[in-house]
Amino acid sequence: MKLVKWHKTTINNLHTELVHLFREQFSLKMQFSTGKLKKNHMLRVVRKKIARIKTIITLKSKDHV
């Protein structure tokens, strides 16, 4: 999902996307530990996506308070 779309979605949808990314991160970590991960950079990409979504959730929650 693009960054602009994340800003337009609701907090509930962002939490759903966050759970999906945590599962993907876990899967990538398991593949890395067993030596089956071919694209090591995907760990960093997913970690950055998680950080971006957490930041957007924080900004949106501050606006609603």
Buried (B, 14 or more C-beta within 10 A) or exposed (E): EEEEEBEEBEEEEBEEBBEEBEEBBEEBEEBBEEEEBEEEEBBEEBEEBBEEBEEBBEEBEEEEE
